[in-house]
C-alpha cells in the first residue's frame, strides 16, 4: 500500500474474503491516482476494527465533548464533513444522539471513561 498524500486524496479500506480480489482492487485503485488504500480486511468485522483503529478521531473528539466545528478544525475537515461522518457513525451504531454514540464507544472499548470531558 502506497500512501497518497494531499487533501484531495480519497482514503479507502478494502474488505473482501478473497485476498487476491483485495490485492487486485488495491492495485487498480492505487494506479488510478488520488486514491489511497489505507487498509485491507478479510471480513466486515475486521474492516470495522481496522476503520476504528485508522480513524477513531471523530468519535474520540465527540467523546471529549467537542463540537463539530472544533472537531473539523482538529482534523482539517469542514464542519459539514464532520456532520456526515457523525450521521454515518450514528447509522452504523444504531444510535440517534451524540450521547448514545459515546456510550456505545465506551461499552465497546473504543474509548475509555477517563478520556471523556466532564
MDTraj code that builds the backbone (N, CA, C; nanometers):
import mdtraj as md
import numpy as np

residues = "UNK UNK UNK UNK UNK UNK UNK UNK UNK UNK UNK UNK UNK UNK UNK UNK UNK UNK UNK UNK UNK UNK UNK UNK UNK UNK UNK UNK UNK UNK UNK UNK UNK UNK UNK UNK UNK UNK UNK UNK UNK UNK UNK UNK UNK UNK UNK UNK UNK UNK UNK UNK UNK UNK UNK UNK UNK UNK UNK UNK UNK UNK UNK UNK UNK UNK UNK UNK UNK UNK UNK UNK UNK UNK UNK UNK UNK UNK UNK UNK UNK UNK UNK UNK UNK UNK UNK UNK UNK UNK UNK UNK UNK UNK UNK UNK UNK UNK UNK UNK UNK UNK UNK UNK UNK UNK UNK UNK UNK UNK UNK UNK UNK UNK UNK UNK UNK UNK".split()
xyz = np.array([
    [0.0840, -0.1177, 0.0000],
    [0.0000, 0.0000, 0.0000],
    [0.0883, 0.1237, 0.0000],
    [0.0715, 0.2068, -0.0994],
    [0.1461, 0.3306, -0.1066],
    [0.0567, 0.4444, -0.0622],
    [0.0963, 0.5169, 0.0420],
    [0.0128, 0.6269, 0.0850],
    [0.0186, 0.7416, -0.0138],
    [-0.0952, 0.7935, -0.0489],
    [-0.1054, 0.9117, -0.1318],
    [-0.1379, 1.0258, -0.0380],
    [-0.0641, 1.1317, -0.0493],
    [-0.0868, 1.2423, 0.0414],
    [-0.1645, 1.3518, -0.0276],
    [-0.2124, 1.4434, 0.0530],
    [-0.2860, 1.5563, -0.0009],
    [-0.4305, 1.5519, 0.0403],
    [-0.4893, 1.6684, 0.0482],
    [-0.6261, 1.6805, 0.0954],
    [-0.7275, 1.6188, -0.0004],
    [-0.6955, 1.6161, -0.1305],
    [-0.7909, 1.5639, -0.2272],
    [-0.7857, 1.4124, -0.2400],
    [-0.6973, 1.3482, -0.1675],
    [-0.6833, 1.2036, -0.1728],
    [-0.8025, 1.1356, -0.1040],
    [-0.8542, 1.0336, -0.1672],
    [-0.9615, 0.9528, -0.1089],
    [-0.8963, 0.8343, -0.0404],
    [-0.9263, 0.8170, 0.0868],
    [-0.8710, 0.7054, 0.1643],
    [-0.9757, 0.5956, 0.1738],
    [-0.9367, 0.4717, 0.1409],
    [-1.0311, 0.3605, 0.1434],
    [-0.9748, 0.2413, 0.2203],
    [-1.0660, 0.1632, 0.2760],
    [-1.0344, 0.0344, 0.3355],
    [-1.1088, -0.0696, 0.2527],
    [-1.0383, -0.1706, 0.2060],
    [-1.0988, -0.2769, 0.1257],
    [-1.1352, -0.3951, 0.2143],
    [-1.2540, -0.4494, 0.1930],
    [-1.2970, -0.5673, 0.2681],
    [-1.3500, -0.6718, 0.1709],
    [-1.2881, -0.7879, 0.1716],
    [-1.3314, -0.8997, 0.0882],
    [-1.2661, -1.0249, 0.1444],
    [-1.3360, -1.1373, 0.1381],
    [-1.2796, -1.2593, 0.1935],
    [-1.1769, -1.3251, 0.1014],
    [-1.1555, -1.2692, -0.0162],
    [-1.0566, -1.3221, -0.1100],
    [-0.9391, -1.2256, -0.1193],
    [-0.8247, -1.2685, -0.0699],
    [-0.7060, -1.1829, -0.0687],
    [-0.6670, -1.1363, -0.2084],
    [-0.6798, -1.2247, -0.3064],
    [-0.6437, -1.1892, -0.4436],
    [-0.7324, -1.0758, -0.4952],
    [-0.8606, -1.0815, -0.4643],
    [-0.9524, -0.9746, -0.5054],
    [-0.9143, -0.8425, -0.4393],
    [-0.8800, -0.8480, -0.3109],
    [-0.8381, -0.7258, -0.2405],
    [-0.7121, -0.6676, -0.3029],
    [-0.6133, -0.7534, -0.3275],
    [-0.4863, -0.7062, -0.3831],
    [-0.5057, -0.6460, -0.5215],
    [-0.5835, -0.7131, -0.6047],
    [-0.6086, -0.6616, -0.7399],
    [-0.6824, -0.5286, -0.7382],
    [-0.7830, -0.5200, -0.6531],
    [-0.8591, -0.3951, -0.6407],
    [-0.7702, -0.2842, -0.5872],
    [-0.6874, -0.3167, -0.4892],
    [-0.5962, -0.2166, -0.4324],
    [-0.5014, -0.1642, -0.5396],
    [-0.4485, -0.2526, -0.6190],
    [-0.3556, -0.2114, -0.7250],
    [-0.4252, -0.1203, -0.8262],
    [-0.5452, -0.1564, -0.8673],
    [-0.6196, -0.0730, -0.9626],
    [-0.6497, 0.0649, -0.9051],
    [-0.6908, 0.0685, -0.7793],
    [-0.7229, 0.1965, -0.7165],
    [-0.5991, 0.2834, -0.7011],
    [-0.4892, 0.2244, -0.6606],
    [-0.3651, 0.2999, -0.6438],
    [-0.3174, 0.3573, -0.7776],
    [-0.3286, 0.2790, -0.8832],
    [-0.2866, 0.3251, -1.0162],
    [-0.3752, 0.4377, -1.0681],
    [-0.5010, 0.4400, -1.0260],
    [-0.5942, 0.5427, -1.0732],
    [-0.5514, 0.6818, -1.0264],
    [-0.4806, 0.6875, -0.9149],
    [-0.4355, 0.8163, -0.8624],
    [-0.5447, 0.8838, -0.7813],
    [-0.5034, 0.9541, -0.6776],
    [-0.5984, 1.0247, -0.5934],
    [-0.6704, 0.9357, -0.4940],
    [-0.6354, 0.8072, -0.4918],
    [-0.6972, 0.7118, -0.4000],
    [-0.5860, 0.6388, -0.3261],
    [-0.5988, 0.6334, -0.1945],
    [-0.5006, 0.5634, -0.1127],
    [-0.5696, 0.4503, -0.0367],
    [-0.5262, 0.3283, -0.0586],
    [-0.5783, 0.2140, 0.0148],
    [-0.5032, 0.2096, 0.1474],
    [-0.5727, 0.2449, 0.2539],
    [-0.5075, 0.2560, 0.3847],
    [-0.5196, 0.1292, 0.4678],
    [-0.5957, 0.0318, 0.4189],
    [-0.6074, -0.0931, 0.4915],
    [-0.6875, -0.1950, 0.4143],
    [-0.6668, -0.3214, 0.4516],
    [-0.7412, -0.4314, 0.3906],
    [-0.7890, -0.5249, 0.5006],
    [-0.9086, -0.5791, 0.4816],
    [-0.9675, -0.6690, 0.5810],
    [-1.0319, -0.7870, 0.5109],
    [-1.0329, -0.9012, 0.5799],
    [-1.0889, -1.0240, 0.5237],
    [-1.2396, -1.0343, 0.5414],
    [-1.2975, -0.9530, 0.6316],
    [-1.4416, -0.9578, 0.6521],
    [-1.4887, -0.8239, 0.7101],
    [-1.6186, -0.8097, 0.7222],
    [-1.6768, -0.6850, 0.7707],
    [-1.6359, -0.6508, 0.9126],
    [-1.6309, -0.7505, 0.9997],
    [-1.5925, -0.7268, 1.1389],
    [-1.4498, -0.6737, 1.1459],
    [-1.3608, -0.7375, 1.0732],
    [-1.2217, -0.6934, 1.0707],
    [-1.2108, -0.5529, 1.0101],
    [-1.2923, -0.5250, 0.9092],
    [-1.2909, -0.3923, 0.8475],
    [-1.3334, -0.2851, 0.9473],
    [-1.4369, -0.3124, 1.0256],
    [-1.4809, -0.2157, 1.1262],
    [-1.3733, -0.1918, 1.2310],
    [-1.3053, -0.2972, 1.2712],
    [-1.1954, -0.2820, 1.3675],
    [-1.0835, -0.1981, 1.3083],
    [-1.0537, -0.2240, 1.1827],
    [-0.9478, -0.1502, 1.1153],
    [-0.9849, -0.0033, 1.1001],
    [-1.1065, 0.0228, 1.0579],
    [-1.1517, 0.1614, 1.0434],
    [-1.1473, 0.2321, 1.1778],
    [-1.1897, 0.1637, 1.2820],
    [-1.1848, 0.2232, 1.4156],
    [-1.0413, 0.2567, 1.4546],
    [-0.9483, 0.1689, 1.4186],
    [-0.8083, 0.1932, 1.4513],
    [-0.7490, 0.3038, 1.3647],
    [-0.7922, 0.3124, 1.2393],
    [-0.7372, 0.4115, 1.1481],
    [-0.7956, 0.5511, 1.1688],
    [-0.9243, 0.5587, 1.2011],
    [-0.9880, 0.6895, 1.2073],
    [-1.0890, 0.6999, 1.3204],
    [-1.0415, 0.6790, 1.4436],
    [-1.1346, 0.6907, 1.5550],
    [-1.1519, 0.8348, 1.6013],
    [-1.0841, 0.9274, 1.5320],
    [-1.0754, 1.0644, 1.5797],
    [-1.2096, 1.1336, 1.5982],
    [-1.3007, 1.1198, 1.5026],
    [-1.4290, 1.1890, 1.5143],
    [-1.5016, 1.1424, 1.6400],
    [-1.5100, 1.0134, 1.6601],
    [-1.5788, 0.9606, 1.7778],
    [-1.5032, 0.9944, 1.9059],
    [-1.3721, 0.9897, 1.9012],
    [-1.2909, 1.0229, 2.0193],
    [-1.3098, 1.1697, 2.0578],
    [-1.3061, 1.2592, 1.9596],
    [-1.3266, 1.4015, 1.9888],
    [-1.4690, 1.4273, 2.0349],
    [-1.5630, 1.3524, 1.9792],
    [-1.7019, 1.3629, 2.0243],
    [-1.7100, 1.3256, 2.1717],
    [-1.6394, 1.2201, 2.2095],
    [-1.6391, 1.1754, 2.3493],
    [-1.5758, 1.2790, 2.4418],
    [-1.4894, 1.3614, 2.3871],
    [-1.4258, 1.4663, 2.4667],
    [-1.5132, 1.5906, 2.4782],
    [-1.6302, 1.5859, 2.4150],
    [-1.7241, 1.6965, 2.4271],
    [-1.7053, 1.8082, 2.3261],
    [-1.6257, 1.7831, 2.2220],
    [-1.6030, 1.8867, 2.1215],
    [-1.7207, 1.8977, 2.0261],
    [-1.7456, 2.0172, 1.9788],
    [-1.8493, 2.0411, 1.8793],
    [-1.7970, 2.0111, 1.7397],
    [-1.8862, 2.0114, 1.6430],
    [-1.8480, 1.9781, 1.5057],
    [-1.7394, 2.0705, 1.4508],
    [-1.7509, 2.2000, 1.4772],
    [-1.6501, 2.2941, 1.4260],
    [-1.5146, 2.2687, 1.4893],
    [-1.5123, 2.2363, 1.6173],
    [-1.3861, 2.2076, 1.6854],
    [-1.3232, 2.0790, 1.6318],
    [-1.4071, 1.9781, 1.6110],
    [-1.3581, 1.8519, 1.5541],
    [-1.3032, 1.8773, 1.4141],
    [-1.3766, 1.9538, 1.3360],
    [-1.3345, 1.9850, 1.1992],
    [-1.1984, 2.0539, 1.1977],
    [-1.1797, 2.1485, 1.2855],
    [-1.0525, 2.2202, 1.2924],
    [-0.9386, 2.1252, 1.3258],
    [-0.9594, 2.0387, 1.4225],
    [-0.8529, 1.9452, 1.4636],
    [-0.8179, 1.8443, 1.3553],
    [-0.9162, 1.8078, 1.2723],
    [-0.8929, 1.7061, 1.1692],
    [-0.8713, 1.7654, 1.0304],
    [-0.8688, 1.8982, 1.0214],
    [-0.8546, 1.9673, 0.8928],
    [-0.9649, 1.9268, 0.7954],
    [-1.0867, 1.9237, 0.8462],
    [-1.2041, 1.8910, 0.7672],
    [-1.3017, 2.0076, 0.7754],
    [-1.4052, 2.0018, 0.6958],
    [-1.5120, 2.1005, 0.7100],
    [-1.6107, 2.0499, 0.8151],
    [-1.6838, 2.1412, 0.8736],
    [-1.7861, 2.1029, 0.9718],
    [-1.8911, 2.0134, 0.9062],
    [-1.9182, 2.0381, 0.7800],
    [-2.0162, 1.9558, 0.7072],
    [-1.9670, 1.8114, 0.6934],
    [-1.8374, 1.7940, 0.6677],
    [-1.7804, 1.6590, 0.6577],
    [-1.7899, 1.5877, 0.7918],
    [-1.7620, 1.6592, 0.8988],
    [-1.7747, 1.6003, 1.0322],
    [-1.9185, 1.5571, 1.0554],
    [-2.0149, 1.6404, 1.0177],
    [-2.1561, 1.6050, 1.0343],
    [-2.1906, 1.4801, 0.9537],
    [-2.1358, 1.4695, 0.8326],
    [-2.1595, 1.3483, 0.7515],
    [-2.1015, 1.2259, 0.8204],
    [-1.9806, 1.2395, 0.8760],
    [-1.9199, 1.1274, 0.9487],
    [-2.0080, 1.0879, 1.0672],
    [-2.0567, 1.1860, 1.1407],
    [-2.1409, 1.1566, 1.2568],
    [-2.2712, 1.0884, 1.2146],
    [-2.3311, 1.1351, 1.1076],
    [-2.4539, 1.0731, 1.0579],
    [-2.4294, 0.9266, 1.0245],
    [-2.3177, 0.8985, 0.9591],
    [-2.2835, 0.7602, 0.9241],
    [-2.2516, 0.6776, 1.0486],
    [-2.1800, 0.7380, 1.1419],
    [-2.1480, 0.6679, 1.2667],
    [-2.2761, 0.6330, 1.3407],
    [-2.3679, 0.7278, 1.3522],
    [-2.4950, 0.7033, 1.4215],
    [-2.5701, 0.5884, 1.3546],
    [-2.5752, 0.5897, 1.2214],
    [-2.6475, 0.4846, 1.1483],
    [-2.5827, 0.3481, 1.1704],
    [-2.4503, 0.3424, 1.1624],
    [-2.3802, 0.2146, 1.1793],
    [-2.3934, 0.1599, 1.3207],
    [-2.3960, 0.2498, 1.4173],
    [-2.4062, 0.2059, 1.5561],
    [-2.5508, 0.1852, 1.6002],
    [-2.6451, 0.2336, 1.5217],
    [-2.7866, 0.2208, 1.5585],
    [-2.8251, 0.3136, 1.6719],
    [-2.7657, 0.4332, 1.6737],
    [-2.7952, 0.5309, 1.7778],
    [-2.8508, 0.6574, 1.7138],
    [-2.9066, 0.7449, 1.7968],
    [-2.9683, 0.8665, 1.7430],
    [-2.9123, 0.9949, 1.8036],
    [-2.8144, 0.9829, 1.8922],
    [-2.7615, 1.1038, 1.9544],
    [-2.6120, 1.0912, 1.9811],
    [-2.5512, 1.2054, 2.0065],
    [-2.4092, 1.2098, 2.0398],
    [-2.3825, 1.1300, 2.1677],
    [-2.4706, 1.1466, 2.2648],
    [-2.4538, 1.0770, 2.3927],
    [-2.4586, 0.9262, 2.3734],
    [-2.5557, 0.8781, 2.2968],
    [-2.5662, 0.7339, 2.2711],
    [-2.4415, 0.6817, 2.1994],
    [-2.3896, 0.7589, 2.1053],
    [-2.2698, 0.7172, 2.0318],
    [-2.1499, 0.7044, 2.1258],
    [-2.1342, 0.8012, 2.2152],
    [-2.0234, 0.7965, 2.3104],
    [-2.0387, 0.6785, 2.4059],
    [-2.1595, 0.6564, 2.4563],
    [-2.1822, 0.5425, 2.5456],
    [-2.1523, 0.4104, 2.4749],
    [-2.1935, 0.3988, 2.3498],
    [-2.1653, 0.2789, 2.2713],
    [-2.0142, 0.2591, 2.2578],
    [-1.9424, 0.3671, 2.2266],
    [-1.7973, 0.3583, 2.2100],
    [-1.7293, 0.3149, 2.3398],
    [-1.7762, 0.3656, 2.4517],
    [-1.7193, 0.3268, 2.5810],
    [-1.7464, 0.1798, 2.6071],
    [-1.8688, 0.1358, 2.5830],
    [-1.9043, -0.0052, 2.6065],
    [-1.8247, -0.1007, 2.5181],
    [-1.7907, -0.0549, 2.3966],
    [-1.7144, -0.1393, 2.3043],
    [-1.5639, -0.1324, 2.3302],
    [-1.5229, -0.0423, 2.4195],
    [-1.3814, -0.0278, 2.4496],
    [-1.3063, 0.0592, 2.3505],
    [-1.3787, 0.1331, 2.2657],
    [-1.3144, 0.2192, 2.1661],
    [-1.2599, 0.3457, 2.2295],
    [-1.3170, 0.3841, 2.3391],
    [-1.2683, 0.4973, 2.4177],
    [-1.2937, 0.4627, 2.5618],
    [-1.2318, 0.5311, 2.6521],
    [-1.2494, 0.4974, 2.7916],
    [-1.3056, 0.6163, 2.8684],
    [-1.3713, 0.5882, 2.9818],
    [-1.4318, 0.6969, 3.0595],
    [-1.3313, 0.8038, 3.1018],
    [-1.2035, 0.7666, 3.1192],
    [-1.1057, 0.8659, 3.1622],
    [-1.0701, 0.9665, 3.0524],
    [-1.1086, 0.9395, 2.9266],
    [-1.0839, 1.0348, 2.8192],
    [-1.2022, 1.1280, 2.7970],
    [-1.3119, 1.1030, 2.8665],
    [-1.4315, 1.1829, 2.8472],
    [-1.4188, 1.3173, 2.9153],
    [-1.4770, 1.4167, 2.8524],
    [-1.4802, 1.5511, 2.9110],
    [-1.5972, 1.5601, 3.0062],
    [-1.5696, 1.5921, 3.1297],
    [-1.6761, 1.6031, 3.2303],
    [-1.6924, 1.7445, 3.2773],
])
top = md.Topology()
chain = top.add_chain()
for i, resn in enumerate(residues, 1):
    res = top.add_residue(resn, chain, resSeq=i)
    for name in ("N", "CA", "C"):
        top.add_atom(name, md.element.get_by_symbol(name[0]), res)
traj = md.Trajectory(xyz[None], top)
